[in-house]
Amino acid sequence: MVIGRIADGLARGVEDVGAALSETFMEPAIRLGVTGFARAGKTVFITSLVANLMDRGRMPGLLAASEGSITAAWLQPQPDDTVPRFAFEPHLAALTGPEPHWPEPTSAVSELRLSLKVQPRGFIGGLSGPRTVHLDIIDYPGEWLLDLELMDRDYDQWSRETLARAATRPAASAFLAELAGIDPAAEFTEPGAQALAAAYAGYLRAAQGAGFSDCTPGRFLMPGELAGSPALTFAPLPPLATRPARGALRREMERRYDAYKSRIVKPFFRDHFARIDRQVVLVDLLGAIHAGPLAVEDLGRSMNDILGAFRPGRNAWLTRLLGLKRVERILFAATKADHIHHSQHARMTAIMEAMLRAARDRAGFAGARTEAMSIAALRATVEEMREVDGAALGMVRGRLENGTEAVFHPGTLPEAPARLLAPAREGAERWLEGDYAVMKFAPAARTLKPGEGPPHIRLDRAAEFLIGDRLR
């Protein structure tokens, strides 16, 4: 009996080792990071991507789908037991149910594993037979990614840059008024620090609501279980000519800023960011354009900072953390392409490409393959042409969040991206020509045919860029 149990244990051990070796060598995993700023549609993107990889009738741009190389797709338990699972099923039900609505956005890291059985084509494929490729999708807030830039800045440098940026944003008026009555050299008190940090967090929320992207530190917007902790109770202060005495407000603000970097930023990049193979960054470009030139310029700076996050050579600690591993492909995707007529999609993409080129140049970026694209992970509108003042105008029609139908024309994007980007760089407060509006459409009620995922715009092409080469 004892020998039998030992034999069984050895057999199970061999099976476990075999499974581990199989996953390592025969069943490769692609770790796809999905991030984006507020209202960019991360949750919808992941839900629609997974649904369309499971039912591939709307994915002709993904060659492995159109050629029939993907023979099956199914969800499996994720490999990271301590990371919450992305709630795919409830989100899909919200988008495609009898009363469709947008799902609640995610505010922390989550993960989902989709396994794909792939039969490579051609002579080699016939010899090798089918193989399983695991797609591990890691969802995390874009605001957290921008926090990496804090690692290159000490407290004084961060404060100077943050206060200079706040001076150009009307949303910062209440915080700046609170700051005007503060003496950085005064003795630290916890109630005073909490009041200042609360005013600063309020400014960040208002700036985000006004369409700005760079609203760091990111955990101030999504504190979760860290709410009220000293690491989230600090704010920028004007620099002093001399270092204040121990116990001064400025000294404690600096200590807490450093704690935020070491206790919150570093662990996130160590545990999640360092293992990503491919990355998609979702951008609400139309929302930024509607918010005005300052928001567009801020978005461009944020894209620059994001590219900097994927260039670990300048950060010694991150280089040691990542070793030789580098993210291979990064997609910047402007979402909500269904909010404008398809005749303007090329202009929308051209603006994204111009912003990406500028960000790539500013960040001195080299290494990963990057691309810009305009997409809609879930198409919520249909198109129609209407005559306005004797001219044909491309419009979109959809259901608003209050249930009424609306036909909408957001404005005409310029053919030359510089018409938008030049005023943004020059700090203009409003567009000199053109007025760009946004409309909040709700998901359309529809019945999906067997074998088809939710309707989208260019989600298949996004998937081809991100993972297509690993499915051949």
C-alpha positions in Angstrom: 0.0 0.0 0.0 2.8 2.4 0.9 4.7 1.5 -2.2 1.5 2.1 -4.2 1.0 5.5 -2.7 4.6 6.4 -3.4 4.2 5.2 -7.0 1.1 7.3 -7.4 2.8 10.3 -6.0 5.8 9.9 -8.3 3.4 9.5 -11.3 1.5 12.6 -10.3 4.8 14.4 -9.9 5.9 13.3 -13.4 2.6 14.5 -14.7 2.9 17.9 -13.0 6.5 18.3 -14.4 5.3 17.2 -17.8 2.4 19.7 -17.7 4.8 22.5 -16.7 7.2 21.6 -19.5 4.4 21.3 -21.9 3.2 24.8 -21.1 6.7 26.2 -21.2 7.8 24.6 -24.5 4.7 23.4 -26.3 1.9 25.7 -25.1 3.3 29.3 -25.3 1.6 32.1 -23.5 1.2 35.7 -24.8 0.8 38.3 -22.0 -1.2 41.2 -23.5 -1.3 44.3 -21.4 -4.5 46.4 -21.9 -4.5 49.9 -20.5 -6.1 53.3 -21.2 -7.2 56.5 -19.6 -10.6 57.3 -18.2 -13.5 56.7 -20.7 -11.2 55.1 -23.3 -13.1 51.8 -23.0 -10.7 49.2 -21.6 -13.5 47.0 -20.2 -15.4 47.0 -23.5 -12.2 46.3 -25.5 -11.3 43.3 -23.5 -14.9 41.9 -23.5 -15.4 42.3 -27.2 -11.9 41.0 -28.1 -12.4 37.8 -26.1 -15.9 37.4 -27.5 -14.7 37.8 -31.1 -11.8 35.4 -30.6 -14.2 32.8 -29.3 -16.8 33.4 -32.2 -14.6 34.6 -35.1 -17.2 35.4 -37.8 -16.4 39.1 -37.6 -12.6 38.8 -37.6 -11.5 38.6 -41.2 -8.5 41.0 -40.5 -7.0 38.4 -38.1 -5.4 36.1 -40.6 -5.4 33.1 -38.3 -9.2 33.4 -38.1 -9.9 34.1 -41.8 -7.6 31.2 -42.9 -9.1 28.8 -40.4 -5.9 28.3 -38.4 -7.8 28.9 -35.1 -9.9 25.8 -34.6 -11.1 26.4 -31.1 -11.0 29.0 -28.3 -12.0 28.6 -24.7 -11.5 30.3 -21.3 -9.3 28.7 -18.6 -8.3 29.6 -15.1 -5.7 32.3 -15.1 -2.1 31.5 -14.1 -1.9 34.2 -11.4 -3.9 33.1 -8.4 -3.6 36.4 -6.5 -4.9 38.6 -9.3 -8.7 39.1 -9.6 -10.3 37.5 -12.7 -11.6 39.9 -15.3 -15.4 39.6 -15.1 -15.9 38.6 -18.8 -19.3 37.0 -18.5 -21.1 39.8 -16.6 -19.6 42.4 -18.9 -20.6 40.5 -22.1 -24.1 40.1 -20.7 -24.3 43.9 -20.0 -23.3 44.7 -23.6 -25.4 42.1 -25.4 -28.4 41.5 -23.1 -32.0 42.4 -23.8 -31.4 45.9 -22.2 -27.7 46.6 -23.2 -25.7 49.0 -21.2 -22.1 49.9 -20.7 -20.5 47.7 -17.9 -18.9 49.3 -14.9 -15.3 50.2 -15.6 -12.5 48.4 -13.8 -10.3 50.3 -11.4 -7.6 47.8 -10.5 -5.5 45.0 -12.1 -7.5 42.0 -13.4 -6.6 39.1 -15.6 -8.2 36.6 -18.0 -6.8 33.6 -19.9 -8.1 32.6 -23.3 -6.7 29.5 -24.8 -6.6 29.1 -28.6 -6.1 25.8 -30.5 -4.1 26.7 -33.6 -3.4 24.4 -36.6 -0.6 26.0 -38.6 -1.1 25.9 -42.4 1.2 24.5 -45.0 3.6 21.5 -45.0 5.2 22.3 -41.6 1.8 22.7 -40.0 0.8 19.3 -41.3 3.8 17.7 -39.7 3.6 19.5 -36.4 -0.1 19.2 -35.8 -2.3 21.5 -33.7 -0.9 23.5 -30.7 -2.4 25.5 -27.9 -1.5 29.2 -27.4 -2.6 30.9 -24.2 -3.5 34.6 -24.3 -3.2 36.1 -20.9 -4.9 39.5 -20.8 -3.8 41.9 -18.0 -6.1 44.8 -17.5 -4.7 47.8 -15.6 -5.4 51.6 -15.3 -3.4 53.8 -17.6 -3.0 56.3 -14.8 -0.8 53.7 -13.1 1.4 53.4 -16.1 2.2 57.1 -16.1 3.4 56.7 -12.5 6.6 55.2 -13.8 7.7 58.7 -14.8 7.7 59.6 -11.1 10.7 57.3 -10.6 12.9 59.7 -12.6 11.8 62.7 -10.5 12.5 63.8 -7.0 9.9 65.6 -5.0 11.0 69.1 -5.9 11.1 68.3 -9.6 7.7 66.7 -9.5 6.3 69.6 -7.6 7.6 72.2 -10.0 6.3 70.3 -13.1 2.9 69.5 -11.4 2.3 73.1 -10.2 3.3 74.5 -13.6 0.8 72.2 -15.3 -1.9 73.0 -12.8 -1.5 76.7 -13.4 -2.8 76.2 -17.0 -5.9 74.2 -15.9 -9.1 75.9 -14.6 -9.9 72.7 -12.7 -6.9 73.4 -10.3 -8.3 76.7 -9.0 -9.6 75.3 -5.7 -6.4 73.4 -5.0 -4.2 76.4 -5.9 -6.3 78.6 -3.6 -5.8 76.0 -0.8 -2.1 75.9 -1.5 -1.8 79.7 -1.4 -2.4 79.7 2.3 0.2 77.0 3.1 3.7 77.6 4.5 5.8 74.6 3.4 8.2 75.3 6.3 5.5 75.2 8.9 5.2 72.3 11.4 3.5 69.2 9.9 0.0 68.3 11.2 -2.0 65.4 10.0 -5.3 67.3 9.5 -3.5 69.9 7.4 -1.8 67.3 5.3 -5.2 65.5 4.8 -6.9 68.7 3.8 -4.2 69.6 1.2 -4.1 66.0 -0.2 -7.9 66.0 -0.5 -7.8 69.3 -2.4 -5.1 67.9 -4.7 -7.1 64.7 -5.3 -10.2 66.8 -6.1 -8.2 68.8 -8.6 -7.0 65.5 -10.3 -10.6 64.2 -10.5 -11.8 67.5 -12.0 -8.9 67.6 -14.5 -9.7 64.0 -15.6 -13.4 65.0 -16.0 -12.3 67.9 -18.1 -10.5 65.6 -20.6 -6.9 65.8 -19.3 -4.8 62.6 -19.4 -1.8 63.3 -17.2 -3.4 63.1 -13.7 -0.6 61.6 -11.6 -0.2 60.1 -9.1 -2.6 57.6 -10.6 -3.6 56.0 -7.3 -5.1 59.3 -6.1 -7.9 58.7 -8.6 -8.3 55.0 -7.8 -7.1 54.5 -4.2 -8.9 51.3 -3.4 -7.7 49.8 -0.1 -5.0 52.5 0.1 -7.5 55.3 0.7 -6.4 57.4 3.7 -2.9 55.9 3.9 0.1 58.2 4.4 1.4 57.1 1.0 -1.7 58.7 -0.6 -1.7 61.7 1.7 0.7 64.2 0.1 0.6 67.0 -2.5 3.1 69.2 -4.4 4.5 72.2 -2.7 6.5 75.1 -4.0 10.3 74.5 -3.5 12.1 76.4 -0.8 15.5 78.2 -1.0 16.8 76.1 2.0 15.9 72.7 3.3 13.3 73.1 6.1 13.8 71.6 9.6 12.8 68.1 10.5 9.1 67.9 11.2 8.2 70.5 8.6 5.3 70.0 6.3 7.6 70.0 3.2 9.8 67.3 4.7 6.9 65.0 5.4 5.4 65.6 2.0 8.7 64.5 0.4 8.9 61.4 2.6 5.4 60.3 1.6 6.1 61.0 -2.0 9.1 58.7 -1.8 7.1 56.1 0.0 4.5 56.2 -2.8 7.2 55.4 -5.4 8.9 52.6 -3.4 5.8 51.0 -1.8 3.2 51.4 -4.7 4.9 52.1 -8.0 7.8 49.7 -7.9 5.7 46.7 -6.7 3.2 47.2 -9.5 5.9 47.2 -12.2 7.7 44.3 -10.6 4.6 42.1 -10.3 2.7 43.0 -13.5 4.4 45.3 -16.0 7.7 43.4 -16.2 6.1 40.3 -17.7 4.1 41.9 -20.5 4.9 40.8 -24.1 2.4 43.0 -26.1 0.6 46.2 -25.1 -2.4 48.1 -26.3 -3.0 51.7 -25.0 -6.6 52.9 -25.6 -7.0 56.6 -26.1 -10.2 58.7 -26.1 -8.9 61.0 -28.9 -12.4 62.4 -29.7 -12.9 63.3 -26.0 -9.6 65.1 -25.9 -10.4 67.1 -29.1 -13.7 68.1 -27.7 -12.1 69.2 -24.5 -9.8 71.6 -26.4 -6.2 72.2 -27.4 -4.8 72.0 -23.9 -6.3 68.5 -23.5 -4.8 67.4 -26.8 -1.4 68.6 -25.9 -1.7 66.9 -22.5 -2.6 63.7 -24.3 0.5 64.0 -26.5 2.7 64.4 -23.4 1.1 61.3 -21.8 1.8 59.3 -25.0 5.4 60.4 -24.7 5.5 59.4 -21.0 4.0 56.0 -21.9 6.6 55.3 -24.5 9.2 56.3 -22.0 7.8 53.7 -19.7 8.6 51.1 -22.3 12.2 52.3 -22.7 13.7 50.8 -19.6 17.4 51.6 -20.4 17.2 55.1 -18.8 15.8 53.6 -15.5 18.5 51.6 -13.9 16.2 49.9 -11.4 13.7 49.0 -14.2 16.5 47.7 -16.4 17.6 45.3 -13.6 13.9 44.3 -13.1 13.2 43.5 -16.8 16.6 42.1 -17.7 16.7 41.4 -21.4 12.9 41.2 -21.7 11.2 43.9 -23.8 7.7 44.6 -24.9 7.6 43.6 -28.5 4.6 45.5 -29.9 2.7 48.6 -28.7 -0.6 49.7 -30.2 -2.0 53.1 -29.5 -5.7 52.8 -30.4 -8.1 55.8 -30.7 -11.4 54.4 -29.6 -15.0 55.3 -30.4 -14.5 55.4 -34.1 -18.2 54.6 -34.4 -19.0 58.1 -33.1 -17.9 59.6 -36.4 -18.8 58.7 -40.1 -16.3 56.3 -41.7 -15.3 59.1 -44.2 -13.5 60.7 -41.3 -11.7 57.6 -40.0 -8.6 58.2 -42.1 -8.3 61.7 -40.6 -8.7 60.3 -37.1 -6.0 57.7 -37.7 -3.7 60.4 -39.2 -4.0 62.5 -36.1 -3.1 59.5 -33.9 -0.2 58.6 -36.2 1.1 62.2 -36.0 0.8 62.2 -32.2 2.6 58.8 -32.0 5.4 60.0 -34.2 5.9 63.1 -32.1 5.8 61.1 -28.9 8.3 58.6 -30.3 10.7 61.4 -31.2 10.4 63.2 -27.9 10.9 59.9 -25.9 13.8 58.9 -28.0 12.0 55.6 -28.3 13.5 52.6 -30.1 12.9 48.9 -29.7 9.3 47.7 -29.8 7.2 48.0 -32.9 4.6 50.7 -32.5 1.4 51.5 -34.5 -1.6 53.8 -34.3 -5.1 52.9 -35.3 -8.7 54.0 -35.0 -11.1 51.4 -33.7 -14.5 50.8 -32.0 -14.4 47.6 -29.9 -18.2 47.6 -29.9 -20.1 49.4 -32.7 -23.0 51.3 -31.1 -24.1 53.4 -34.1 -25.1 53.1 -37.8 -24.3 55.6 -40.5 -26.4 57.8 -42.7 -26.1 60.8 -45.0 -28.2 63.9 -44.6 -28.4 67.1 -46.6 -27.5 70.2 -44.5 -27.5 73.6 -46.2 -27.4 72.0 -49.6 -24.4 69.7 -48.8 -24.3 66.0 -48.0 -23.1 65.4 -44.5 -22.0 62.0 -43.0 -23.7 61.4 -39.7 -24.1 58.6 -37.2 -27.3 57.5 -35.5 -27.7 55.6 -32.3 -29.4 55.2 -29.0 -28.5 57.6 -26.2 -28.1 56.6 -22.6 -31.5 58.0 -21.8 -33.1 55.6 -24.4 -33.9 58.1 -27.1 -32.6 57.9 -30.7 -30.3 60.7 -32.0 -28.6 61.5 -35.3 -25.2 63.2 -34.7 -22.4 65.0 -36.5 -19.5 65.8 -34.2 -17.8 68.2 -36.6 -15.3 67.7 -39.3 -11.7 66.6 -38.4 -9.0 68.5 -40.3 -7.3 66.7 -43.2 -3.9 67.9 -42.0 -3.2 66.8 -38.4 -1.1 70.0 -37.9 -4.3 72.0 -37.9 -5.1 70.4 -34.5 -1.6 69.7 -33.1 -0.1 73.1 -33.8 -2.6 75.1 -31.7 -2.3 72.4 -29.0 1.5 72.8 -28.9 1.2 76.6 -28.8 -1.1 76.5 -25.7 -4.2 77.8 -27.3 -7.2 77.7 -25.0 -9.8 77.0 -27.7 -9.9 76.0 -31.4 -9.9 78.9 -33.7 -11.9 77.1 -36.3 -14.2 74.1 -35.9 -16.2 73.0 -32.9 -16.0 69.3 -32.0 -18.8 67.8 -30.0 -19.2 64.3 -28.4 -22.3 62.2 -27.8 -22.7 59.5 -25.3 -24.3 56.6 -27.2 -25.4 53.4 -25.4 -24.9 49.9 -26.8 -27.5 49.0 -29.5 -29.9 46.1 -28.9 -29.1 43.3 -31.3 -29.3 39.6 -31.7 -25.9 38.0 -32.6 -25.8 35.2 -35.2 -24.2 31.9 -34.2 -20.5 32.1 -34.7 -20.3 35.9 -34.6 -19.1 38.1 -31.9 -20.2 41.7 -31.2 -19.9 44.2 -34.1 -16.8 46.3 -34.1 -14.6 48.5 -36.2 -11.0 47.2 -36.9 -10.8 45.1 -33.8 -9.6 42.3 -36.1 -6.8 44.5 -37.4 -5.8 45.4 -33.9 -5.7 41.7 -32.9 -3.6 40.9 -36.0 -1.0 43.5 -35.1 -0.9 42.5 -31.4 -0.9 38.7 -31.6 -1.4 37.6 -35.2 2.3 36.6 -35.7 2.1 34.3 -32.7 -0.9 32.4 -34.1 0.8 31.3 -37.4 
